[in-house]
């Protein structure tokens, strides 16, 4: 363990102490489910009141987070939270403080499914900050989610867990029964219809590709 590990609280003793603080601070919070609390206890830092509010917003009802990362982008005074689930990711951020009208700044970011993610990048920025940049399409619009903190090890580790979770999710979905394409249309018309269906419904890429293979290999059935 080096100096950076001590600074960012990565030692086993620091992690254990942090988990105790989180349990003491949020253990009786009725808005946090047991799964949310357990994931939070493994977070990289003890969240403040603004970050815990973002965390609540980042977790949909009934979802069970597997990893949580919280941070403050100092140069923009922006609180952030990144949350992993078995089938998706949430990255939310909000400028600290309040607007001139006394209301809090709007929350920016989104929750997205793994199947729509197209790229995951880790980049070193100015002022020794590191960014996790996730781009993709949720079926209705393209998106780019960005999470920036000073701890490059935390960002890199989160990105690895994200990729592992994506791979596991893809494997689960690949094992599900696939639909049979049934049509009396020509091959060109079927392919055009599939493309339109994908754009309109957000059809997962693996399901779309499997259906396209059926059409091109002549394995579709007539109505």
Helices and strands as residue ranges (DSSP letters): H 3-7, H 12-26, H 34-41, H 49-58, E 67-73, G 74-76, E 78-84, E 88-95, E 108-113, G 114-116, E 117-124, G 126-128, E 130-137, E 142-149, H 152-174, H 187-201, H 205-216
